[in-house]
Amino acid sequence: MGRARWVLRFVDGRYRSADLPVDGATTELGRRADLDVVLAGHGVSELHARLSVVDGVLWIRDLDSASGTHVNDAPVRAVALALGDRVRVGEHVFEIREG
């Protein structure tokens, strides 16, 4: 398996400075222990958001979370992500970086 195309670099919250490679077709984020990315803390729903790669583009979709998903401080339902975008899920903020 090759290097991940994208990395989520946590820039705020309890996981600050952690890097998480995104290398699968889908990555689910939330509080549930069975998810790909488990995020504890305020404002994170059990199943909060899903990252997916469609035609080589990284997307994020909010999954009807209570506090919403924000990209560059704007609330989103679903949006294509670009390098440098900042995503907020509850108290956690991560930046999209090249893998």
C-alpha positions as CSV (number, residue, x, y, z in Angstrom):
1,M,0.0,0.0,0.0
2,G,1.3,3.5,-0.9
3,R,1.4,6.7,1.0
4,A,-1.9,8.3,1.9
5,R,-2.9,11.1,-0.4
6,W,-4.2,13.4,2.4
7,V,-3.4,13.9,6.0
8,L,-5.6,15.4,8.7
9,R,-3.4,17.5,10.9
10,F,-5.2,18.4,14.1
11,V,-4.4,22.1,14.9
12,D,-6.7,22.5,17.9
13,G,-8.4,20.4,20.5
14,R,-7.1,17.5,22.6
15,Y,-5.5,15.8,19.6
16,R,-3.4,18.9,18.6
17,S,-0.4,18.1,16.4
18,A,-1.6,14.6,15.6
19,D,-1.6,13.5,12.0
20,L,-4.2,11.1,10.6
21,P,-3.6,9.7,7.1
22,V,-6.7,9.4,4.9
23,D,-6.1,6.5,2.6
24,G,-9.4,4.6,2.3
25,A,-12.6,5.3,0.3
26,T,-14.5,6.4,3.3
27,T,-13.5,7.5,6.8
28,E,-16.2,8.0,9.5
29,L,-15.7,10.4,12.4
30,G,-17.6,10.6,15.7
31,R,-17.7,9.4,19.3
32,R,-18.6,5.7,18.6
33,A,-15.9,3.3,19.4
34,D,-16.4,1.4,16.1
35,L,-15.7,4.3,13.8
36,D,-12.5,4.9,11.9
37,V,-11.7,8.1,13.8
38,V,-13.0,8.3,17.4
39,L,-13.2,11.8,18.7
40,A,-14.0,12.4,22.4
41,G,-15.1,15.8,23.6
42,H,-17.7,18.5,23.5
43,G,-19.9,18.9,20.4
44,V,-19.0,15.6,18.8
45,S,-22.0,13.4,17.8
46,E,-21.9,9.6,18.0
47,L,-21.7,9.5,14.1
48,H,-20.7,13.0,13.2
49,A,-19.2,13.2,9.7
50,R,-17.9,11.1,6.8
51,L,-14.9,11.7,4.6
52,S,-15.0,10.1,1.2
53,V,-12.9,10.1,-1.9
54,V,-14.9,10.5,-5.1
55,D,-13.1,10.6,-8.4
56,G,-9.9,11.6,-6.7
57,V,-11.5,14.4,-4.7
58,L,-11.8,14.4,-0.9
59,W,-15.3,15.2,0.4
60,I,-16.7,15.7,3.9
61,R,-20.4,15.2,4.7
62,D,-22.1,16.1,8.0
63,L,-24.3,13.2,9.1
64,D,-27.0,15.2,10.9
65,S,-24.7,16.0,13.8
66,A,-26.1,18.1,16.6
67,S,-23.4,20.8,16.4
68,G,-22.7,20.6,12.7
69,T,-19.5,20.3,10.6
70,H,-17.7,23.5,9.6
71,V,-15.1,24.1,6.8
72,N,-13.2,27.3,7.1
73,D,-15.7,28.5,9.7
74,A,-18.7,28.0,7.5
75,P,-21.3,25.3,8.3
76,V,-21.5,22.6,5.6
77,R,-23.7,19.6,4.7
78,A,-21.3,18.2,2.1
79,V,-18.4,19.9,0.4
80,A,-15.3,19.0,-1.6
81,L,-12.1,19.7,0.4
82,A,-8.9,21.4,-0.8
83,L,-5.4,21.4,0.7
84,G,-5.3,24.0,3.5
85,D,-9.0,23.8,4.4
86,R,-9.7,23.8,8.1
87,V,-12.5,21.5,9.3
88,R,-14.2,21.7,12.7
89,V,-15.9,18.7,14.3
90,G,-17.1,19.7,17.8
91,E,-14.1,21.1,19.6
92,H,-11.6,19.5,17.2
93,V,-10.0,21.4,14.3
94,F,-7.9,19.8,11.6
95,E,-6.3,21.0,8.4
96,I,-6.2,19.1,5.2
97,R,-2.6,18.5,4.1
98,E,-0.9,16.5,1.4
99,G,0.1,13.0,2.4
